[in-house]
Amino acid sequence: MLKNVKKLLSKSMSGKRLVIFVTSFVAFSTVIGFVAYKSTQASVSLTVDGQKVDINTHAKTVGDLLRREDIEVSKRDYLSHSLSAQVTENMNVVWKPAKSVQLVVDQQKKNIWTTANTVQEVLKDQKLELSKHDQIQPSLDTAIKQDLAIEIDKAFQVTLNEGENQQQVWSTSTTVADFLEQQEIKLNNPDRVDPSLSSQVTPGSVVNVIRIKKVTDVVEEPVDYATVTKNDPNLEKGKEKVIQKGQQGRVTKHYEVTLENGKETSRKLVKTEEQQESKDKILAIGSKIVKPVTQTAAKVDRQVSRSNGSVAKEFTVNSTAYTAYCNGCSGKTRTGFDLRANPNAKVIAVDPNVIPLGSKVYVEGYGYAVAADTGGAIKGNKIDVFFPDKSKAYKWGRRTVKIKVLN
């Protein structure tokens, strides 16, 4: 066609005019082609990871469009249209690449891919519900970026005993020291806590805060007096005489008392001050031995008559009998007289508070005797009469008799 045009033109135009015509025709054709190329392009909006650009493209499909833009799409990414979708005028294509995020829940790590915009959206996608007591880092409105670490500590209940007060509180896995700081509890010296500050708080833990207080307690106490004994050869054996009465002293004691949660746990004596000195009791112990009567009743009667003896008192007593060989008997009286060596002696055992030891007595049915012995069961108006053998003691048995105590 161009040859025909040139032949046609060559007949009517000079060579110079022909060159101008050809040049103009080529330029015109180029413009026409460019206009035709542009007119066949589609205007498309492409949003890449939040950044939006407007482009004109001859791509037929979304996949072709992304390839032309050197974008590789993985199955984890978000794409607003399928790769096979036809590109249309004013289409808005959105592509959001997935990001790798580390999710740590109660120290359990999990790597996930997400196209979420914020931490809160990630938790929603993972169906993780948080309570107001849970702790999360970073905050819920933090934007997601590649390799972001999201840490969640789920709260649990802990029993807190502070002094005498007990309460249930919420905590996350931490040390006892951090737990107390969270609860705004301060330990004073010498307070202590159980378990130790470095121990880990776990679900069901019991944290005991023991409040310790040291106080001073001043107590006045009596001091017992000592009893000092002295032998008195002028006092009959078995008798006692108070020479000096004892008197208690007084001291003031200072104690350091440790209280744990208000209850005393220890007491330490730190100082003693004497307020009044005690006074010893001095007791005279008789060592004089009084020999019992061994003569006959008739002979004693004659001695009593010659010495003008008279009756000091007369009363009724319950009597029993014993020998020098009874169970537990030593054969010697309280006053030191040997009954086994003197089997014919007339001796009775008495209560010294009723009949003084050494007293001469007359016992109805027994005769004259000396109160020279005592017995554990001889109390009050009761006597025990001595016989040299068991047969006579059994014969005496138990009887009520009159007794005369002679001057």
C-alpha positions as CSV (number, residue, x, y, z in Angstrom):
1,M,0.0,0.0,0.0
2,L,2.9,2.3,0.9
3,K,4.4,1.6,-2.5
4,N,1.2,2.6,-4.2
5,V,1.0,5.8,-2.2
6,K,4.6,6.6,-3.1
7,K,3.9,6.0,-6.8
8,L,0.9,8.1,-6.6
9,L,2.6,10.9,-4.8
10,S,5.7,10.7,-7.0
11,K,3.7,11.8,-9.9
12,S,2.5,14.9,-8.2
13,M,5.1,15.8,-5.7
14,S,8.8,16.5,-5.7
15,G,11.3,14.4,-3.7
16,K,11.5,16.9,-0.8
17,R,7.8,17.1,-0.3
18,L,7.6,13.3,-0.4
19,V,10.0,13.0,2.6
20,I,8.0,15.4,4.6
21,F,4.8,13.5,3.8
22,V,6.3,10.2,4.8
23,T,7.7,11.5,8.1
24,S,4.3,13.0,9.0
25,F,2.5,9.8,8.2
26,V,4.8,7.7,10.4
27,A,4.3,10.2,13.3
28,F,0.6,10.1,12.8
29,S,0.6,6.3,12.9
30,T,2.6,6.2,16.1
31,V,0.3,8.6,17.8
32,I,-2.7,6.6,16.6
33,G,-1.0,3.4,18.0
34,F,-0.2,4.9,21.3
35,V,-3.7,6.2,21.7
36,A,-5.0,2.8,20.9
37,Y,-2.6,1.2,23.4
38,K,-3.6,3.5,26.2
39,S,-7.3,3.2,25.4
40,T,-7.1,-0.6,26.0
41,Q,-5.5,-0.3,29.5
42,A,-7.6,-0.7,32.7
43,S,-7.3,1.7,35.7
44,V,-6.8,-0.3,38.8
45,S,-6.0,0.5,42.5
46,L,-3.5,-1.8,44.2
47,T,-3.1,-1.8,48.0
48,V,0.1,-3.5,49.1
49,D,0.4,-4.0,52.9
50,G,-1.6,-0.9,53.5
51,Q,0.0,1.3,50.8
52,K,-2.4,2.2,48.0
53,V,-1.3,3.0,44.4
54,D,-3.2,3.6,41.2
55,I,-1.9,1.9,38.1
56,N,-3.0,1.3,34.4
57,T,-2.5,-2.2,33.3
58,H,-3.1,-4.5,30.3
59,A,-3.1,-7.5,32.8
60,K,-6.1,-9.8,32.1
61,T,-6.2,-11.4,35.6
62,V,-5.3,-10.4,39.2
63,G,-2.6,-13.1,39.1
64,D,-1.1,-11.5,36.0
65,L,-1.4,-8.1,37.6
66,L,0.6,-9.1,40.7
67,R,3.3,-10.9,38.6
68,R,3.7,-7.7,36.5
69,E,4.3,-5.9,39.8
70,D,6.8,-8.6,41.0
71,I,4.5,-9.6,43.9
72,E,4.6,-13.3,45.0
73,V,1.5,-14.4,46.9
74,S,1.6,-17.2,49.5
75,K,-1.4,-19.1,50.7
76,R,-1.1,-17.5,54.2
77,D,-1.5,-14.0,52.7
78,Y,-4.7,-12.0,52.4
79,L,-5.9,-11.3,48.8
80,S,-9.2,-9.5,48.1
81,H,-9.7,-11.3,44.8
82,S,-8.8,-14.7,43.5
83,L,-5.7,-14.9,41.3
84,S,-7.9,-16.0,38.4
85,A,-10.3,-13.0,38.7
86,Q,-10.6,-10.8,35.6
87,V,-9.1,-7.3,35.9
88,T,-11.8,-4.7,35.4
89,E,-11.9,-0.9,35.3
90,N,-11.5,0.8,38.7
91,M,-10.9,-2.5,40.4
92,N,-9.4,-2.3,43.9
93,V,-7.1,-5.2,44.6
94,V,-5.8,-5.5,48.2
95,W,-2.9,-7.8,49.1
96,K,-1.7,-8.1,52.7
97,P,1.3,-10.4,53.3
98,A,1.1,-12.7,56.4
99,K,3.6,-12.0,59.2
100,S,5.2,-14.4,61.6
101,V,4.3,-13.8,65.2
102,Q,5.4,-15.7,68.4
103,L,2.6,-16.2,70.8
104,V,3.6,-17.0,74.4
105,V,0.8,-18.1,76.8
106,D,1.9,-19.0,80.3
107,Q,5.4,-19.6,79.0
108,Q,4.1,-22.0,76.3
109,K,5.4,-20.8,72.9
110,K,3.6,-21.0,69.6
111,N,4.6,-19.5,66.2
112,I,1.7,-18.4,64.0
113,W,1.2,-16.5,60.7
114,T,-1.3,-13.7,60.7
115,T,-2.6,-10.9,58.6
116,A,-4.2,-9.2,61.6
117,N,-3.5,-5.5,62.0
118,T,-3.3,-5.3,65.9
119,V,-2.5,-7.6,68.8
120,Q,-6.2,-7.5,69.8
121,E,-7.1,-8.9,66.3
122,V,-4.6,-11.7,66.7
123,L,-6.1,-12.8,70.0
124,K,-9.6,-12.7,68.4
125,D,-8.4,-14.8,65.5
126,Q,-6.8,-17.3,68.0
127,K,-10.0,-17.3,70.1
128,L,-8.1,-16.3,73.2
129,E,-10.2,-14.5,75.8
130,L,-8.5,-12.4,78.5
131,S,-9.8,-11.5,81.9
132,K,-9.1,-8.1,83.5
133,H,-6.5,-9.7,85.8
134,D,-4.5,-11.2,82.9
135,Q,-1.3,-9.5,81.8
136,I,-0.3,-9.0,78.2
137,Q,2.7,-7.5,76.4
138,P,2.7,-5.5,74.2
139,S,-0.7,-3.6,74.5
140,L,-3.7,-4.7,72.6
141,D,-3.5,-1.7,70.2
142,T,0.0,-2.5,69.1
143,A,0.4,-2.9,65.3
144,I,1.6,-6.3,64.1
145,K,5.1,-6.4,62.6
146,Q,7.3,-9.3,61.5
147,D,8.6,-11.5,64.3
148,L,6.6,-9.7,67.0
149,A,6.4,-11.5,70.3
150,I,3.1,-11.5,72.2
151,E,3.3,-12.6,75.8
152,I,0.2,-13.5,77.9
153,D,0.3,-14.4,81.6
154,K,-3.1,-15.9,82.6
155,A,-4.2,-14.8,86.1
156,F,-5.1,-17.3,88.9
157,Q,-6.2,-17.1,92.5
158,V,-3.8,-17.2,95.4
159,T,-4.5,-17.3,99.2
160,L,-2.8,-14.4,100.9
161,N,-2.5,-14.5,104.7
162,E,-1.3,-11.2,106.1
163,G,-1.2,-11.3,109.9
164,E,-4.6,-12.4,111.0
165,N,-6.3,-11.4,107.7
166,Q,-6.9,-13.9,104.9
167,Q,-8.0,-13.1,101.4
168,Q,-8.2,-14.5,97.9
169,V,-6.3,-12.4,95.3
170,W,-5.5,-12.7,91.6
171,S,-1.9,-13.1,90.4
172,T,0.1,-14.2,87.4
173,S,3.0,-16.6,87.5
174,T,5.8,-14.7,89.3
175,T,8.0,-14.7,92.3
176,V,6.7,-14.2,95.9
177,A,8.7,-10.9,96.0
178,D,7.0,-9.6,92.8
179,F,3.6,-10.8,94.1
180,L,3.9,-8.9,97.3
181,E,4.9,-5.8,95.3
182,Q,1.9,-6.2,93.1
183,Q,-0.3,-6.4,96.3
184,E,1.5,-3.3,97.7
185,I,2.6,-5.3,100.8
186,K,5.9,-4.2,102.4
187,L,7.9,-6.4,104.7
188,N,9.4,-4.7,107.8
189,N,12.4,-5.9,109.7
190,P,12.1,-8.6,111.1
191,D,8.9,-9.7,109.3
192,R,9.2,-12.9,107.3
193,V,7.2,-14.6,104.5
194,D,6.5,-18.2,103.7
195,P,7.4,-19.5,101.1
196,S,10.6,-17.5,100.5
197,L,10.7,-14.4,98.4
198,S,12.5,-16.2,95.5
199,S,9.8,-18.9,95.3
200,Q,7.5,-19.1,92.4
201,V,3.8,-18.3,92.8
202,T,1.6,-20.9,91.2
203,P,-2.2,-21.7,91.1
204,G,-3.4,-22.6,94.5
205,S,-0.3,-21.1,96.3
206,V,-0.7,-19.9,99.9
207,V,1.5,-16.9,100.8
208,N,1.9,-16.2,104.5
209,V,3.1,-12.9,105.6
210,I,4.2,-13.2,109.3
211,R,4.3,-9.8,111.1
212,I,7.0,-10.0,113.8
213,K,7.2,-7.6,116.7
214,K,9.5,-7.6,119.7
215,V,8.3,-6.0,123.0
216,T,9.6,-5.8,126.5
217,D,7.6,-7.4,129.4
218,V,8.6,-6.5,133.0
219,V,7.4,-9.0,135.6
220,E,7.8,-8.9,139.4
221,E,8.3,-12.4,140.8
222,P,8.7,-13.8,144.3
223,V,12.0,-15.5,145.4
224,D,11.5,-18.5,147.7
225,Y,13.5,-18.6,150.9
226,A,15.8,-21.4,151.8
227,T,15.4,-23.6,154.8
228,V,18.4,-24.1,157.0
229,T,18.4,-26.9,159.5
230,K,20.4,-27.2,162.7
231,N,20.7,-30.2,165.1
232,D,19.5,-29.4,168.6
233,P,20.7,-31.9,171.2
234,N,18.4,-30.4,173.8
235,L,15.3,-31.1,171.6
236,E,13.9,-34.6,171.5
237,K,14.5,-36.5,168.3
238,G,11.6,-36.2,165.9
239,K,10.7,-32.7,167.1
240,E,11.3,-29.5,165.2
241,K,11.4,-25.9,166.3
242,V,11.4,-22.7,164.1
243,I,14.2,-20.4,165.2
244,Q,13.7,-17.9,162.4
245,K,10.8,-17.5,160.1
246,G,11.6,-17.4,156.4
247,Q,10.6,-14.5,154.2
248,Q,10.2,-14.4,150.4
249,G,12.2,-12.0,148.4
250,R,11.2,-10.1,145.2
251,V,12.9,-9.6,141.9
252,T,11.9,-7.7,138.7
253,K,12.6,-9.6,135.5
254,H,12.8,-7.9,132.1
255,Y,11.9,-10.2,129.2
256,E,12.3,-9.7,125.4
257,V,9.0,-11.1,124.0
258,T,8.7,-12.1,120.3
259,L,5.2,-11.8,118.9
260,E,4.2,-13.4,115.5
261,N,0.9,-12.1,114.2
262,G,0.1,-11.0,117.8
263,K,0.9,-14.3,119.4
264,E,3.8,-14.9,121.7
265,T,6.3,-17.4,120.3
266,S,9.4,-16.8,122.4
267,R,10.5,-15.1,125.6
268,K,14.1,-14.3,126.5
269,L,15.3,-13.0,129.9
270,V,17.5,-10.0,129.4
271,K,17.8,-8.4,132.9
272,T,17.0,-9.2,136.5
273,E,16.8,-6.6,139.3
274,E,16.5,-7.6,143.0
275,Q,13.9,-5.6,144.8
276,Q,14.0,-7.4,148.2
277,E,16.3,-10.0,149.5
278,S,14.9,-13.3,150.8
279,K,15.4,-14.3,154.4
280,D,16.3,-18.0,155.3
281,K,14.1,-20.1,157.5
282,I,16.1,-21.6,160.3
283,L,14.8,-24.8,161.7
284,A,16.1,-26.7,164.8
285,I,15.9,-30.5,164.5
286,G,15.8,-32.5,167.7
287,S,18.5,-35.1,168.2
288,K,17.8,-36.1,171.8
289,I,16.8,-39.8,172.1
290,V,14.1,-40.6,174.7
291,K,14.2,-44.2,175.8
292,P,10.8,-45.9,176.1
293,V,9.4,-47.5,179.2
294,T,10.4,-51.2,179.7
295,Q,9.3,-51.7,183.2
296,T,6.0,-53.2,184.2
297,A,2.9,-51.2,184.5
298,A,2.9,-51.6,188.3
299,K,6.4,-50.2,188.5
300,V,5.5,-47.2,186.2
301,D,2.5,-46.6,188.5
302,R,4.8,-46.4,191.5
303,Q,7.1,-44.0,189.6
304,V,4.2,-41.9,188.6
305,S,3.0,-41.8,192.2
306,R,6.4,-40.9,193.5
307,S,6.8,-38.1,190.9
308,N,3.3,-36.8,191.6
309,G,2.4,-37.5,187.9
310,S,-1.0,-36.2,186.9
311,V,-3.1,-36.6,183.8
312,A,-2.7,-33.7,181.3
313,K,-5.6,-34.8,179.0
314,E,-7.8,-37.8,178.5
315,F,-9.7,-38.8,175.3
316,T,-10.8,-41.7,173.2
317,V,-8.8,-43.0,170.2
318,N,-9.0,-45.7,167.6
319,S,-6.2,-48.2,168.0
320,T,-4.4,-50.8,165.9
321,A,-1.3,-53.0,166.6
322,Y,2.0,-53.5,164.9
323,T,5.3,-55.4,165.4
324,A,9.0,-54.6,164.7
325,Y,8.8,-57.0,161.7
326,C,5.8,-55.6,159.7
327,N,6.1,-55.0,156.0
328,G,8.3,-51.9,155.4
329,C,9.3,-51.6,159.1
330,S,12.9,-51.1,160.0
331,G,12.5,-52.0,163.6
332,K,13.5,-48.6,164.8
333,T,11.1,-45.9,166.0
334,R,10.9,-42.3,164.9
335,T,12.9,-41.4,168.0
336,G,15.6,-43.9,167.1
337,F,14.7,-46.6,169.6
338,D,15.5,-50.2,168.5
339,L,12.3,-52.3,169.0
340,R,13.9,-55.6,167.8
341,A,16.5,-55.3,170.5
342,N,13.9,-54.4,173.1
343,P,10.9,-56.6,172.4
344,N,9.3,-56.0,175.8
345,A,9.2,-52.2,175.4
346,K,5.9,-50.4,175.8
347,V,5.7,-48.1,172.8
348,I,2.9,-46.5,170.8
349,A,2.9,-44.7,167.5
350,V,1.0,-41.3,167.5
351,D,0.2,-38.2,165.5
352,P,2.7,-35.7,167.0
353,N,0.2,-32.9,166.4
354,V,-2.2,-34.7,168.8
355,I,0.3,-36.4,171.3
356,P,3.8,-35.0,171.3
357,L,6.6,-37.5,170.8
358,G,8.2,-38.5,174.1
359,S,5.0,-38.2,176.0
360,K,4.2,-40.7,178.7
361,V,0.7,-42.2,178.3
362,Y,-1.6,-44.7,179.8
363,V,-3.6,-46.8,177.2
364,E,-6.7,-48.7,178.4
365,G,-6.0,-52.5,178.1
366,Y,-2.3,-51.9,177.2
367,G,-0.9,-50.0,180.2
368,Y,1.7,-47.3,180.5
369,A,3.9,-46.6,177.5
370,V,5.9,-43.9,175.7
371,A,4.8,-42.1,172.5
372,A,8.0,-42.8,170.6
373,D,6.9,-43.6,167.1
374,T,4.8,-42.3,164.2
375,G,3.2,-43.9,161.1
376,G,1.9,-42.8,157.7
377,A,-1.6,-43.9,158.5
378,I,-1.6,-42.6,162.1
379,K,-3.4,-39.3,161.8
380,G,-5.6,-37.5,164.4
381,N,-7.1,-39.4,167.2
382,K,-5.5,-42.7,166.3
383,I,-2.7,-44.8,167.8
384,D,-0.7,-47.9,166.9
385,V,0.4,-50.1,169.9
386,F,3.6,-52.2,169.8
387,F,3.7,-55.9,170.4
388,P,6.7,-58.2,170.3
389,D,5.0,-60.8,168.1
390,K,2.2,-61.0,165.5
391,S,-0.1,-63.2,167.5
392,K,-0.5,-60.6,170.2
393,A,-0.8,-57.9,167.6
394,Y,-3.6,-59.9,165.8
395,K,-5.3,-60.5,169.2
396,W,-5.4,-56.7,169.8
397,G,-6.8,-56.1,166.4
398,R,-8.8,-52.8,166.1
399,R,-10.4,-51.3,169.1
400,T,-11.5,-48.0,170.6
401,V,-9.8,-47.3,173.8
402,K,-9.3,-44.4,176.3
403,I,-5.8,-42.8,176.5
404,K,-4.4,-40.6,179.2
405,V,-1.5,-38.3,178.5
406,L,0.5,-37.8,181.6
407,N,2.3,-34.6,182.7
